[in-house]
Amino acid sequence: KHIQRELGVTVIYVTHDQGEALTMSDRIAVMNHGRIAQLGTPEELYERPVDRFVADFIGETNLIALTLDRMDGAEAEASTLGGLRVRIPAPGAARRGEAVTVSIRPERVGIARAGAGGAGWHDGTVEEVIYLGELRKYRLRVGDVAIMAKEASRTGTAGFAEGERVAVGLRVADLGIVRASA
């Protein structure tokens, strides 16, 4: 990337390696079925994917299918069939009863000891722990929804155990509305 800038040249680079695309690019075009699904900076694509394809293609994500229950200004309340109720960003023109999908990256999912948290925190259970050295990944169950969470491994910190009851944080600011893919 620094050589491109030093020489002042435009480079079009084609790759299927998302990590490589994120680190080497100023702007990325994500293609789906021969069409541009989203064009933007690496940060825009990762933080604010426009549809399910881009959300799932650029990094790991949780996609949660919800039904819109009510609008409340810049936020809305939505729920799953199993009764999980979540505050989400207002989904534009959507109306009560309509299906919406939200995306949240595993590293944005909060995880704490049971009983912690407040607004935006939900009771959950750790179903699986995956130790990756610098990270721990958790497969969590919150109501009828499976959610992946990641946290940095810390020396002297045991993390959470399979079967443990936990609090799971889903902050409105970390949830993004994504449309169905074309």
Secondary structure per residue as TSV (DSSP state, phi and psi in degrees):
chain	resnum	aa	ss	phi	psi
A	1	K	-	360.0	-41.1
A	2	H	H	-68.0	-30.4
A	3	I	H	-67.3	-41.3
A	4	Q	H	-57.4	-47.7
A	5	R	H	-66.6	-40.8
A	6	E	H	-61.8	-41.5
A	7	L	H	-83.3	-16.2
A	8	G	T	69.3	34.3
A	9	V	-	-110.7	152.2
A	10	T	-	-91.8	133.5
A	11	V	-	-125.9	131.8
A	12	I	-	-104.4	121.2
A	13	Y	-	-123.7	125.6
A	14	V	-	-103.8	126.6
A	15	T	-	-151.0	154.7
A	16	H	S	-104.4	2.0
A	17	D	-	-91.1	104.5
A	18	Q	H	-62.0	-39.9
A	19	G	H	-61.0	-42.6
A	20	E	H	-63.6	-43.6
A	21	A	H	-62.0	-43.0
A	22	L	H	-65.0	-38.2
A	23	T	H	-82.4	-28.4
A	24	M	H	-95.2	-11.2
A	25	S	-	-109.8	147.1
A	26	D	S	-88.6	-35.5
A	27	R	S	-139.4	145.0
A	28	I	E	-128.6	138.5
A	29	A	E	-110.0	116.7
A	30	V	E	-91.6	122.8
A	31	M	E	-99.8	141.3
A	32	N	E	-141.3	118.4
A	33	H	T	54.1	42.3
A	34	G	T	78.5	6.0
A	35	R	E	-123.0	153.1
A	36	I	E	-76.0	115.4
A	37	A	E	-80.3	-37.4
A	38	Q	E	-160.1	140.8
A	39	L	E	-124.3	128.2
A	40	G	E	179.3	-174.9
A	41	T	-	-73.0	161.4
A	42	P	H	-54.2	-42.3
A	43	E	H	-63.7	-43.2
A	44	E	H	-60.5	-44.8
A	45	L	H	-65.4	-40.0
A	46	Y	H	-74.2	-46.3
A	47	E	H	-82.6	-30.7
A	48	R	S	-135.6	62.1
A	49	P	-	-64.2	143.5
A	50	V	S	-85.4	-25.2
A	51	D	B	-143.3	174.7
A	52	R	H	-60.2	-39.1
A	53	F	H	-62.1	-50.8
A	54	V	H	-64.8	-42.2
A	55	A	H	-58.4	-42.3
A	56	D	H	-81.4	-29.0
A	57	F	H	-75.8	-40.9
A	58	I	S	-93.6	92.7
A	59	G	S	79.9	-179.2
A	60	E	-	-90.3	141.0
A	61	T	-	-148.0	162.6
A	62	N	E	-105.1	127.1
A	63	L	E	-110.1	122.3
A	64	I	E	-119.1	119.3
A	65	A	E	-83.2	127.8
A	66	L	E	-133.2	164.4
A	67	T	E	-115.2	131.0
A	68	L	E	-71.3	122.8
A	69	D	E	-96.4	-44.3
A	70	R	E	-162.4	151.0
A	71	M	E	-96.9	147.5
A	72	D	E	-148.0	71.8
A	73	G	T	69.9	-121.4
A	74	A	T	-81.1	-5.6
A	75	E	E	-125.0	169.1
A	76	A	E	-143.4	167.1
A	77	E	E	-117.3	134.8
A	78	A	E	-138.4	163.1
A	79	S	E	-145.0	160.9
A	80	T	-	-93.8	168.7
A	81	L	T	-59.3	-32.4
A	82	G	T	-80.5	-0.4
A	83	G	-	98.6	1.9
A	84	L	-	-66.9	122.3
A	85	R	E	-106.9	130.6
A	86	V	E	-133.6	137.8
A	87	R	E	-83.3	131.9
A	88	I	E	-133.2	164.0
A	89	P	E	-63.0	144.7
A	90	A	-	-58.8	126.4
A	91	P	-	-86.4	43.9
A	92	G	T	64.8	-120.1
A	93	A	T	-84.4	2.7
A	94	A	-	-64.6	151.2
A	95	R	-	-119.4	164.0
A	96	R	T	-50.8	135.1
A	97	G	T	91.0	-12.7
A	98	E	-	-80.2	151.1
A	99	A	E	-79.7	137.2
A	100	V	E	-135.1	153.0
A	101	T	E	-121.6	134.0
A	102	V	E	-114.1	152.2
A	103	S	E	-119.1	137.2
A	104	I	E	-142.5	129.9
A	105	R	-	-72.0	144.2
A	106	P	G	-55.5	-34.6
A	107	E	G	-74.6	-10.2
A	108	R	G	-94.0	-12.9
A	109	V	S	-75.4	123.7
A	110	G	E	-79.0	144.0
A	111	I	E	-139.8	128.6
A	112	A	E	-146.8	170.3
A	113	R	E	-59.7	147.6
A	114	A	T	-51.6	139.2
A	115	G	T	91.4	-12.1
A	116	A	-	-78.5	169.9
A	117	G	-	91.3	-159.2
A	118	G	-	-173.4	-128.5
A	119	A	T	-59.8	133.5
A	120	G	T	87.4	-1.3
A	121	W	E	-106.2	143.0
A	122	H	E	-134.0	151.4
A	123	D	E	-72.5	135.4
A	124	G	E	-147.2	176.3
A	125	T	E	-133.4	139.8
A	126	V	E	-79.8	119.2
A	127	E	E	-93.8	-31.3
A	128	E	E	-153.5	143.8
A	129	V	E	-119.8	129.3
A	130	I	E	-121.6	112.7
A	131	Y	E	-90.0	122.7
A	132	L	-	-117.5	22.5
A	133	G	S	84.7	-90.2
A	134	E	S	-76.3	-15.8
A	135	L	E	-131.3	155.9
A	136	R	E	-118.9	131.7
A	137	K	E	-107.0	139.9
A	138	Y	E	-124.5	133.1
A	139	R	E	-96.9	116.8
A	140	L	E	-109.6	154.2
A	141	R	E	-118.7	120.7
A	142	V	E	-123.7	103.8
A	143	G	T	61.0	-123.3
A	144	D	T	-97.0	13.6
A	145	V	E	-115.4	131.7
A	146	A	E	-91.7	129.9
A	147	I	E	-131.5	133.0
A	148	M	E	-91.7	137.6
A	149	A	E	-130.4	151.0
A	150	K	E	-128.9	144.3
A	151	E	E	-145.2	151.6
A	152	A	E	-67.2	137.8
A	153	S	-	-74.8	137.5
A	154	R	-	-126.6	138.0
A	155	T	T	-59.0	131.4
A	156	G	T	83.4	-0.1
A	157	T	-	-111.6	123.1
A	158	A	-	-78.0	-20.4
A	159	G	-	78.2	-161.0
A	160	F	-	-109.3	155.3
A	161	A	-	-107.7	152.9
A	162	E	T	-58.2	136.1
A	163	G	T	88.1	-10.8
A	164	E	-	-72.3	139.1
A	165	R	E	-78.6	135.2
A	166	V	E	-138.6	168.2
A	167	A	E	-100.7	134.8
A	168	V	E	-118.8	121.5
A	169	G	E	-97.4	126.4
A	170	L	-	-125.1	87.4
A	171	R	-	-73.7	139.8
A	172	V	G	-53.6	-42.7
A	173	A	G	-63.1	-22.2
A	174	D	G	-96.2	-6.5
A	175	L	-	-96.6	134.2
A	176	G	E	-123.8	137.5
A	177	I	E	-76.0	130.9
A	178	V	E	-124.6	140.3
A	179	R	B	-87.9	167.2
A	180	A	-	-64.3	148.8
A	181	S	-	-76.3	149.7
A	182	A	-	-73.8	360.0
